[in-house]
Amino acid sequence: MPLNIVADENIPFAGEAFSSIGTVTLAKGRAVTRDMLLHADALAVRSVTKVNEALLAGTAVKYVTTATIGYDHIDRGYLDRAGIGFASAPGSNANSVSEYITSAILAVGALSGISWRGRSIGIIGVGNVGSIVAKKASALGLIPVLNDPPLAESTGDAKYRPIDEALECDIITIHTPLEKGGAHPTYRLANASFFQRMKRCTLFINSSRGKVTEQAALRNAIKSGHVRHAVLDVFDTEPNITPADVEGITYSTPHIAGYSYDGKVNGTAMNYASICAHFGIAPSWDFRASLPRTDTPSVTVDPSLDAERTLWEAVRALYDIRADDKALRGVLTSESDVAKGFDRLRKEYRVRREFMHTRVTANTDAHASLRTLGFIV
């Protein structure tokens, strides 16, 4: 019997994919209601839909998926108690986030005249995203310092260092899930004490979850000089952000670090496969056939430029973080309903393809780094 599936309209190809196994109802993520789910077998969401007992009790939903790597918007305890299956999309947009971090680092370097080569980067959280960030950071000439207490405990590997060592780095970037309890909570991890323990932070980045950072503490750290530059893609109260949330922030963006087209379609494919597996349906939709060609198949960079400048020119040709910063600040200064504008920037986000689809012609000294970043050389 065909399934009834309710899906967030912002999941790429949701209609095309899920219609191959049933009837699909597309809805705005923040507008999914219990009434919509009364006769639904499965629910596919992104991060803006709060999935809990209030939404699902009394409905026919037997399976929930989220096309995101994080799932703090999902009440896993309730799903377990209600016997409702669940799957997220771990790693689906990890490369997308790592490319965002690459653009952020290079943009700040270009803005301030900083050469990152030989400096250190503290990576807090070394899962799917953090591990790729470490590789790309090395391509920029940075020295990664890895901090991940759960991995340190489970592996005993000495490469995972104490957080105080990470806080001594020139760049600090957070890639943890949001955990309010347990042995290693991350809620408000970046608080006043966190920033005061920093030694020489030139750049702080949070693209994980807004509630991992205490934004008032970050503002104070910027004012006091503990943090020279900051890049935020996530905010405590999003989408209801205010000018104070971006005060002193070098680049701020509307929760789009993982929004490469490739990353979003990866999430759809993983959700589709998990729904098929759960209900015992043979999958028939192939996401690879749906991907369009890139608009930027090749980039030529002046061969006289040094390697570091070459990397920035190649990266910004594919993804320039400054454009997303400008768009978000435009919403804050010109729109009365900032939350609606924030969500619109995400819903109408452009097709951003990953570096892997583009060939770069450039100074041969930069070839190895370009390959590590994902470009074709």
Secondary structure, 3 states (H helix, E strand, C coil): CCEEEEEECCCCCHHHHHCCCEEEEEECHHHCCCHHHCCCCEEEECCCCCECHHHHCCCCCCEEEECCCCCCCECHHHHHHHCCEEECCCCCCHHHHHHHHHHHHHHHHHHHCCCCCCCEEEEECCCHHHHHHHHHHHHCCCEEEEECHHHHHHHCCCCECCHHHHCCCCEEEECCCCCCCCCCCCCCCECHHHHHCCCCEEEEEECCCHHHECHHHHHHHHHHCCEEEEEECCCCCCCCCCHHHHCCCCEECCCCCCCCHHHHHHHHHHHHHHHHHHHCCCCCCCHHHCCCCCCCCEEECCCCCCHHHHHHHHHHHHCCHHHHHHHHHHHHHHCCCHHHHHHHHHHCCCCCCCHHHCEEECCHHHHHHHHHHCCEC
